[in-house]
Amino acid sequence: MAETSASVGVVVVAAGAGTRLGADVPKAFVSVGGRTLLELALEQVFALGEPAQVVVVAPAHNLVLAQDVVRRTAGPAVEYVSVVPGGATRQESVSAGLAGLWPDVGVVLVHDAARPFVPTAIFQAVIERVRATGDGVIPGLPVIDTLKRIADDVAVEAVDRSIMSAVQTPQGFPRAELIAAYAATDRDYTDDAALFDAAGHTVRVIVGDPLGFKITTPWDLRRAEQLVGTTATTRNGIGIDIHAFDDSAPLWLGTVHWPDEPGLAGHSDGDALSHAICDALLSAAGLGDLGSRFGTSDPRFAGAHGDVFISATVDLVRGAGFVIQNVAVQVIGNRPRLSGRRAEVEKRLGELVGAPVSVAATTSDGLGFTGEGAGLAAIATALISR
């Protein structure tokens, strides 16, 4: 844990009792489509394009349950997540989460687990806006309904809805200013933006997302169940990658080293088999392709092995709410001979993907660049589901 660092921290508030839901467990642990609200909320956080420390604030009597959810959802990113007990009020709970942030965190987001469908893009937009302005940033939606100011039960006058916004989370702030605002207040506020504003700081509003609705009542919960149900689909994708042989490079194929074989040319290690898997998974999830996600202009991936790309791709796919069912790959080329190491390659890839991976090989009967021995190609298909 000591070596793990991040410049962004996300405090996920999951300490509410949720009495209006009428459930026998705290709201964050209510199940929707087989997953808890906390799981669904965390999946969006883990799909961020940069590392973030995550502090989950849970009811003191449900810490073990929260830790189980975190381990199940975070996977290999579990070292970035901690669980702390909340307080009697939301403000006390957020304060407890802020106390658990690492020293290098400069931007902090506060998010309600009761808003489990907020797209990852909103999290990223809030982070970028805080960095650009140094102000507080909140997502909000235009108010659609006509608003009335009332006295007792009488509508006194209309309120201009064009100057109103329905505020959501995550709400983002520069860490030092938010902690100072918390330390200075002796009042309870409805949200962190109000507290930040009361301390004399600017709060900016960006466009939110209708999926950021808060689950408060049984009606909201039913809506969430329908939303999960409509996305409970199976999807497939295809990926193709081709690389020329390079006698000066070692051969890495299927994340396995092949001694005494010519390598493959490329910005990374040229592992066409692994790259095809990544493209198939990204295609199935609608997340673009390998080039757009891990471009050749990014020096972090120069010479990187296939396991780096597969692990990052799997995180993206899972973060988008998908489960990987299986992957199949066909390698086309004269060499290397896969038959002797097929089981080893499939085992290694299956561990990385977290699902069965089958690998097959064929030649092109002397036709084309693969038949001439100039390089090899890999074609992969992936099956995923919500």
Secondary structure, DSSP 8 states (H G I E B T S, - for coil): -TT---SEEEEEE-----GGGT-SS-GGG-EETTEEHHHHHHHHHHT-SS--EEEEEE-GGGHHHHHHHHHHHHGGGGGGEEEEE--SSHHHHHHHHHHT--TT--EEEEEETT-TT--HHHHHHHHHHHHHHSSEEEEEEE--S-EEEEETTEEEEEE-GGG-EEE-S-EEEEHHHHHHHHHH--S--SSHHHHHHHTT--EEEEE--GGG----SHHHHHHHHHHHHHT--EEEEEEEEEEEEETTS-EEETTEEETTS-EE-SSS---HHHHHHHHHHHHHHT---HHHHS-TT-GGGTT--HHHHHHHHHHHHHHTT-EEEEEEEEEESS-S--GGGHHHHHHHHHHHHTS-EEEEEE--TT-HHHHTTSEEEEEEEEEEE-
